[in-house]
Amino acid sequence: MIWLTSGDANPNGAPVLILIDGVEADDLSCWECCLEMFDGNHPASVEAARERLKGYKAARTPLTYWQHTNRAGRGHKSRQVS
């Protein structure tokens, strides 16, 4: 089941949160995994993502960076972030 919302509600107990377009979640504790998707070709999006990354690091959130490849729209694990 997919729940589309602009708020922080998780009424179906989904384990994964997907954030797009620079949206931020106030509390990630109810999620097993949070995916943040941004346009790496758009300088303002990249800069905003870097600022959010600083906050995740400060909160000691475990992070992994995945990068899109041109092959069949797939991504690959680029690095662990600490």
N, C-alpha and C positions, 0 to 999 in steps of 0.2 A: 504494500500500500504506500502511496506517495501522498504527502501532506504539503500543499503549497501555501505559504503564508509569508507575511511581512513582519511577523512578530516572533517571540521566543517560545511560543507554545509547542509542546510535543505530545499531543493528545493520544497518539497511537503508539507511543513508546519506541519510536524509531531509534536504532542505534547510530545512525549516521546523519550528520547535518551537512548540507552543502550550501555554502555561501557564494553568491555571485554579485557582480557589479559593486564591489566595495562594501557590501552590507556587513555589519559586525553583530556578533551575538554578545549579550551582556554576561552570560554564564554558560560555559561549555561543560560543566560538571555532569550534566544529565546525558551526555552523549559519549559513546565509545570512541567515535572518530568524527573529526570535523574536516571537511575538504573546502579549501578556499580557492576559487577559480577566478583568474584575472587574465586580461589580455596583455601578454608579454611584449606585444608590438606597440603598445600605447604607453608612452613615457609617464604620463600622469598616473595611470593604473599601476605601473611598476613601482613608482615612488610611494604611492599610497600603501601598496602591499608591503613594501619595506618598512614603513612606519608601523603597520600592524604587527609585522614580524618582531619588531623591538618589544612590543607589548607582550607577545606570546613568550619571548625569551625571558623577559622580566618576571613573568608568572611561572617560569620553569615548566612550560608546556612542552611535552615531547613533540619534536617536529621532524618531518621528512619532506624534502623538496622533490617533487616529481616534475618532469619536463616533457612537454608535448614533442612528439617527433612527427615528421611528415609521412611516415610509413603507416598507412591505413588508419590514421587518426589516433594512434596509440601513444601512450606515454611511457616513460621509463623513470625508475628511481634514480635521481641525480645524486643526492647526498643526504646524509643525516645532518641536521642543523642543531648546534648546541650553543 
